[in-house]
């Protein structure tokens, strides 16, 4: 698959490196793509760095959102013509202390964070994954043959569910389906399964 990584920090950078190793074509993006040269070099021949605009124009199969939650509104508005009918994996989290009033409003509302992202990226098919795992665990606990770490995910439809499950399992994690996007409150910061690095049986017992 061709994967556009929107936001190439600790989560996006590590995921992109893993996916490139797994054989996927990875487009790391940033407002300053020239600063991603080391990341691209470490990722091998399946990766390159582009601007955020070029990533959305690249007609990728999947887009990973690994940006601050406060960036969602602007991204959705600026690139609305480019992500239609694509799968978007939302790895963001609303932190009011960092993201300001919009994150507080979403946190306080009846809508959970993944539903907010799906509403903003209305023509895409949204999944939620990789927002609960710590960056260090994402980096060090992938590619295990035994004692695999389980990654929870939710999805809007069957296609986004299938794609997201594959991309979790392609890099050596176990995918555990939580449900549709209405079920993702349990994945939000300070909730029951946030930050947990456990196996499939343990995670399933917590859901």
TORZAMI-522591 format. One record per residue (C-alpha): z, y, x. Coordinates in Angstrom, 2 decimals. Example, Ala and Ser with C-alpha at 12.3 -4.5 7.8 and 13.67 -1.06 7.14 Angstrom:
+---------+---------+---------+
|      zz |      yy |      xx |
+---------+---------+---------+
|    7.80 |   -4.50 |   12.30 |
|    7.14 |   -1.06 |   13.67 |
+---------+---------+---------+
This chain:
+---------+---------+---------+
|      zz |      yy |      xx |
+---------+---------+---------+
|    0.00 |    0.00 |    0.00 |
|   -0.42 |    3.61 |    0.97 |
|    2.97 |    5.32 |    0.75 |
|    3.58 |    9.06 |    0.86 |
|    7.07 |    9.83 |    2.14 |
|    8.11 |   13.21 |    0.78 |
|   11.00 |   14.23 |    2.97 |
|   11.22 |   12.49 |    6.34 |
|   14.92 |   12.73 |    7.16 |
|   17.38 |    9.87 |    7.55 |
|   16.44 |    8.02 |    4.34 |
|   12.71 |    8.79 |    4.28 |
|   12.32 |    8.35 |    8.02 |
|   14.02 |    4.96 |    8.17 |
|   12.23 |    3.67 |    5.08 |
|    8.87 |    4.83 |    6.40 |
|    9.45 |    3.08 |    9.71 |
|   10.39 |   -0.15 |    7.95 |
|    7.37 |    0.01 |    5.63 |
|    5.01 |    0.70 |    8.50 |
|    6.45 |   -2.34 |   10.31 |
|    5.82 |   -4.36 |    7.13 |
|    2.15 |   -3.40 |    7.26 |
|    1.98 |   -0.55 |    4.77 |
|    0.14 |    2.70 |    5.48 |
|    2.79 |    5.41 |    5.70 |
|    2.25 |    9.16 |    5.47 |
|    5.36 |   10.98 |    6.65 |
|    5.42 |   14.52 |    5.32 |
|    7.28 |   17.70 |    6.04 |
|    6.77 |   21.43 |    5.84 |
|    6.52 |   21.15 |    9.62 |
|    4.66 |   17.87 |   10.28 |
|    4.33 |   18.70 |   13.98 |
|    8.06 |   18.01 |   14.23 |
|    7.56 |   14.38 |   13.16 |
|    5.68 |   13.20 |   16.26 |
|    8.59 |   11.12 |   17.57 |
|    9.05 |    9.48 |   14.17 |
|    5.37 |    8.60 |   13.97 |
|    5.37 |    7.21 |   17.51 |
|    8.40 |    5.03 |   16.73 |
|    6.70 |    3.77 |   13.55 |
|    3.54 |    2.46 |   15.21 |
|   -0.11 |    2.56 |   14.28 |
|    0.40 |    2.38 |   10.50 |
|    1.99 |    5.83 |   10.28 |
|    0.95 |    9.44 |   10.62 |
|    2.45 |   12.85 |    9.87 |
|    0.94 |   15.27 |    7.36 |
|    2.00 |   18.32 |    5.37 |
|    3.58 |   17.78 |    1.96 |
|    0.41 |   19.14 |    0.40 |
|   -1.78 |   16.67 |    2.30 |
|    0.53 |   13.79 |    1.37 |
|    0.14 |   14.53 |   -2.32 |
|   -3.61 |   14.97 |   -1.90 |
|   -3.92 |   11.61 |   -0.11 |
|   -4.08 |    9.59 |   -3.32 |
|   -1.25 |    7.31 |   -2.23 |
|   -0.22 |    4.33 |   -4.31 |
|    3.46 |    5.27 |   -4.14 |
|    5.43 |    8.40 |   -3.37 |
|    9.01 |    8.28 |   -2.13 |
|   11.08 |   11.35 |   -2.97 |
|   13.69 |   11.69 |   -0.24 |
|   14.28 |   15.43 |   -0.48 |
|   17.24 |   17.54 |   -1.58 |
|   17.60 |   17.31 |   -5.37 |
|   17.06 |   21.04 |   -5.69 |
|   13.47 |   20.60 |   -4.42 |
|   12.37 |   18.47 |   -7.38 |
|   11.42 |   21.34 |   -9.68 |
|    9.19 |   23.01 |   -7.11 |
|    7.53 |   19.79 |   -5.96 |
|    6.78 |   18.71 |   -9.51 |
|    5.26 |   22.08 |  -10.35 |
|    3.25 |   22.58 |   -7.17 |
|    1.66 |   19.13 |   -7.06 |
|    1.41 |   18.23 |  -10.73 |
|   -2.31 |   17.54 |  -10.42 |
|   -1.93 |   15.08 |   -7.58 |
|    0.61 |   12.45 |   -8.61 |
|   -0.63 |   11.49 |  -12.06 |
|   -0.25 |    7.78 |  -12.85 |
|    1.23 |    7.07 |   -9.40 |
|    4.54 |    5.32 |   -8.85 |
|    7.27 |    7.68 |   -7.70 |
|   10.42 |    6.19 |   -6.19 |
|   13.23 |    8.67 |   -6.60 |
|   15.78 |    8.39 |   -3.78 |
|   17.39 |   11.76 |   -4.50 |
|   20.94 |   12.53 |   -5.58 |
|   22.32 |   15.64 |   -7.27 |
|   25.06 |   17.22 |   -5.18 |
|   26.17 |   20.46 |   -6.89 |
|   27.90 |   21.66 |   -3.74 |
|   24.58 |   21.47 |   -1.86 |
|   21.94 |   21.82 |   -4.57 |
|   23.53 |   24.51 |   -6.69 |
|   23.44 |   25.22 |  -10.40 |
|   20.51 |   22.98 |  -11.34 |
|   22.29 |   19.92 |   -9.93 |
|   25.48 |   20.87 |  -11.74 |
|   23.58 |   21.25 |  -15.00 |
|   21.98 |   17.82 |  -14.62 |
|   25.32 |   16.25 |  -13.67 |
|   26.97 |   17.77 |  -16.75 |
|   24.15 |   16.96 |  -19.17 |
|   23.51 |   13.90 |  -21.31 |
|   20.50 |   13.09 |  -19.13 |
|   21.07 |   11.28 |  -15.85 |
|   19.45 |   12.35 |  -12.58 |
|   16.63 |    9.79 |  -12.62 |
|   15.68 |   10.75 |  -16.17 |
|   15.52 |   14.37 |  -15.05 |
|   13.12 |   13.45 |  -12.23 |
|   10.99 |   11.38 |  -14.59 |
|   10.80 |   14.31 |  -16.99 |
|    9.71 |   16.69 |  -14.22 |
|    7.12 |   14.23 |  -12.83 |
|    6.00 |   13.48 |  -16.34 |
|    2.56 |   12.00 |  -15.60 |
|    3.89 |    9.58 |  -12.95 |
|    5.74 |    6.29 |  -13.38 |
|    9.20 |    6.76 |  -11.99 |
|   11.60 |    4.30 |  -10.39 |
|   15.01 |    4.89 |   -8.85 |
|   15.97 |    3.20 |   -5.58 |
|   17.43 |    3.80 |   -2.13 |
|   19.71 |    6.58 |   -3.36 |
|   22.82 |    4.39 |   -3.16 |
|   22.43 |    3.04 |    0.38 |
|   23.86 |    4.83 |    3.38 |
|   21.31 |    5.91 |    5.96 |
|   23.02 |    3.87 |    8.70 |
|   22.95 |    0.72 |    6.57 |
|   19.31 |    1.34 |    5.72 |
|   18.56 |    1.56 |    9.43 |
|   20.61 |   -1.40 |   10.66 |
|   20.80 |   -3.91 |    7.80 |
|   17.09 |   -4.38 |    7.05 |
|   15.05 |   -7.42 |    8.10 |
|   17.83 |   -9.96 |    7.63 |
|   17.06 |  -13.62 |    7.04 |
|   20.65 |  -14.33 |    6.01 |
|   23.46 |  -12.31 |    4.45 |
|   20.95 |   -9.85 |    3.06 |
|   22.11 |   -6.56 |    1.59 |
|   21.21 |   -5.97 |   -2.05 |
|   19.53 |   -2.72 |   -3.09 |
|   19.82 |   -1.73 |   -6.76 |
|   16.85 |   -0.21 |   -8.52 |
|   15.71 |    0.92 |  -11.95 |
|   12.22 |    1.50 |  -13.27 |
|   10.36 |    3.24 |  -16.07 |
|    7.81 |    0.51 |  -16.72 |
|    6.64 |   -2.91 |  -15.50 |
|    4.30 |   -1.51 |  -12.86 |
|    6.91 |    0.74 |  -11.24 |
|    9.37 |   -2.17 |  -11.43 |
|    6.99 |   -4.56 |   -9.67 |
|    6.04 |   -2.10 |   -6.93 |
|    9.59 |   -1.00 |   -6.21 |
|   10.89 |   -4.56 |   -6.07 |
|    8.16 |   -5.48 |   -3.60 |
|    8.89 |   -2.51 |   -1.35 |
|   12.60 |   -3.37 |   -1.28 |
|   11.97 |   -7.01 |   -0.47 |
|    9.19 |   -6.30 |    2.04 |
|   11.75 |   -4.85 |    4.45 |
|   14.39 |   -7.57 |    4.21 |
|   16.67 |   -6.45 |    1.39 |
|   17.36 |   -8.19 |   -1.92 |
|   16.23 |   -6.21 |   -4.96 |
|   18.62 |   -6.13 |   -7.93 |
|   17.24 |   -4.67 |  -11.15 |
|   19.73 |   -2.47 |  -12.97 |
|   17.52 |   -1.71 |  -15.98 |
|   15.43 |    1.20 |  -17.15 |
|   16.13 |    4.77 |  -16.09 |
|   18.75 |    5.24 |  -18.78 |
|   20.95 |    2.74 |  -16.92 |
|   21.08 |    4.60 |  -13.58 |
|   24.31 |    6.57 |  -14.04 |
|   26.07 |    3.73 |  -12.21 |
|   23.89 |    4.53 |   -9.15 |
|   24.83 |    8.22 |   -8.93 |
|   27.20 |    9.70 |   -6.31 |
|   30.84 |    8.62 |   -6.71 |
|   29.88 |    6.00 |   -9.29 |
|   30.56 |    2.27 |   -9.16 |
|   27.78 |    0.97 |   -6.90 |
|   27.04 |    4.10 |   -4.88 |
|   27.34 |    3.54 |   -1.13 |
|   28.02 |   -0.18 |   -1.43 |
|   26.44 |   -2.58 |    1.10 |
|   27.02 |   -5.97 |   -0.53 |
|   25.04 |   -9.12 |   -1.23 |
|   23.17 |   -9.93 |   -4.43 |
|   26.01 |  -11.84 |   -6.11 |
|   28.56 |   -9.12 |   -5.39 |
|   26.25 |   -6.35 |   -6.61 |
|   25.32 |   -8.22 |   -9.78 |
|   29.00 |   -8.72 |  -10.56 |
|   29.53 |   -4.94 |  -10.38 |
|   26.73 |   -4.00 |  -12.76 |
+---------+---------+---------+
